[in-house]
């Protein structure tokens, strides 16, 4: 499997708004904790080690 | 070159000498929406009287991006071709983060439409064209006529108007408040806006400069020339460029407006000092609307009913959407063809349209000025990824450009292309002579494709079936009948239909 970096969310504006809404009202530390849980949940959903490793590289890269 | 404002002639109105007979419609405000409304009504046989407190077209470019749908509406009003000829047609947008282009988009307009995706044209030109058109239609335009009070009775409304020669009263069956974002009529009626007010200020400037900038939309997040904020550059006709600069919420607008503050900033955007400041304004972002646009015999149209933050071109275009939805209904009510309840359809559809505009504008505003903390973190992460991963690009939000909304109509539908479903504007296409948008006109029409339409006394358009018409209206079906409203919105469609079926759908289209 190869990491899909093509747009894959039909309503990306809607998702982005939901993401911010999920964080609204949380102190920053709790937001970070929520993000960490979210990463773990999504990683488990993906499962594929190769995909996860490519995602880690993409996320870590400096601009 | 800078626009030369020619004042329009003030003529002392008859009402100063003796009471005028009750008018059918008074339109308050001769901006683009009030003027378009007056012409649209005149096209439906209703002559309105237009009152404006001023006697010139808009100062400054203000609304500049006119969408394809707006150009189609302006075309129906008689000024579309002029607007396109004068305007700057653009389709490429570039988005920068700091000093790097992150990505660009091409609106990739489809072939076979009379009007382009977007045209940049200063509001003063659009107003000038509309004024000339209104004058040609003998519409009563009263300059320097300022409404200072409004009194709403059961079956009419009266307004008190101040002129350079004193004040007078006018009565009308209908009063249309097209008096802008700070609508005095709204204020006089004590109506409140609901929604969000953002603590974000933007400076807008029109500058005149010689140069060969591309006809593109350039948007910067956190540019090096304006750290931490955003900026937008648009080309307009006559070597006028529009620059929008985010100021942050803690700035003093009066200081920011001073030419000695503005000029150095603009120098940084364009890279030289060889330009002339034409107009400067500061505005606060807001996304708010009236709960209802219909208040008995007083109707709100355009910015008086809803205001959105810019960058989606949803102010002027949203207002023309209102005109499109209201004109045929109000004319039918005045001409005795429909009951006043038909105006509920205007209220419902345009509240829906306004909500779509407000939602998109709020999201864009949040992306441009995220709250400190996690919002900012996500925003910066999206910008960071956008240069390297395709998926993040659609998440970058520098404004979602205006599209006509698709009204949620409950109407007969069939297995035909989604782009022409009930509630959507009937797609344009070239015909043997002219264009579909021109052929549909200003009344209810039946579009008969590959078959005959039932006989009901409705005008029938029966074009030759080209590939383009098949693709946009038929898909794999051999034939279909479309019922199209006067605002060119698809009211219903069938593979085949009886006269009774069309009559029922027609009836339904009038219901509020």
HADDOCK unambig.tbl for C-alpha pairs under 7 A between the chains (distance, minus, plus):
assign (segid A and resid 5 and name CA) (segid B and resid 389 and name CA) 5.67 0.50 0.50
assign (segid A and resid 5 and name CA) (segid B and resid 390 and name CA) 5.87 0.50 0.50
assign (segid A and resid 5 and name CA) (segid B and resid 391 and name CA) 5.36 0.50 0.50
assign (segid A and resid 6 and name CA) (segid B and resid 390 and name CA) 5.20 0.50 0.50
assign (segid A and resid 6 and name CA) (segid B and resid 391 and name CA) 4.70 0.50 0.50
assign (segid A and resid 7 and name CA) (segid B and resid 390 and name CA) 6.25 0.50 0.50
assign (segid A and resid 7 and name CA) (segid B and resid 391 and name CA) 3.84 0.50 0.50
assign (segid A and resid 8 and name CA) (segid B and resid 391 and name CA) 6.88 0.50 0.50
assign (segid A and resid 12 and name CA) (segid B and resid 394 and name CA) 6.85 0.50 0.50
assign (segid A and resid 12 and name CA) (segid B and resid 395 and name CA) 6.02 0.50 0.50
assign (segid A and resid 13 and name CA) (segid B and resid 395 and name CA) 6.32 0.50 0.50
assign (segid A and resid 20 and name CA) (segid B and resid 375 and name CA) 6.50 0.50 0.50
assign (segid A and resid 28 and name CA) (segid B and resid 373 and name CA) 6.44 0.50 0.50
assign (segid A and resid 28 and name CA) (segid B and resid 374 and name CA) 6.71 0.50 0.50
assign (segid A and resid 31 and name CA) (segid B and resid 374 and name CA) 6.85 0.50 0.50
assign (segid A and resid 63 and name CA) (segid B and resid 384 and name CA) 6.51 0.50 0.50
